[in-house]
């Protein structure tokens, strides 16, 4: 079973989070939230996950088990 992660905030540090998750067996980046929708979209496209501009919507995703900030 894989563990789904969500990232809150898609600034510079989010890239480090994504790379770290990529090194963890069974971890996968499912979603990324940012209050600036364009930043969330860009990050999500680069990382192959879903972009969210509504934090509650991302947290409601049952495939997300852990959130990093």
Secondary structure as GFF3:
##gff-version 3
##sequence-region A 1 69
A	DSSP	beta_strand	3	8	.	.	.	ID=ss1
A	DSSP	alpha_helix	12	22	.	.	.	ID=ss2
A	DSSP	beta_strand	27	33	.	.	.	ID=ss3
A	DSSP	alpha_helix	37	47	.	.	.	ID=ss4
A	DSSP	beta_strand	50	52	.	.	.	ID=ss5
A	DSSP	alpha_helix	55	59	.	.	.	ID=ss6
A	DSSP	beta_strand	66	68	.	.	.	ID=ss7
###
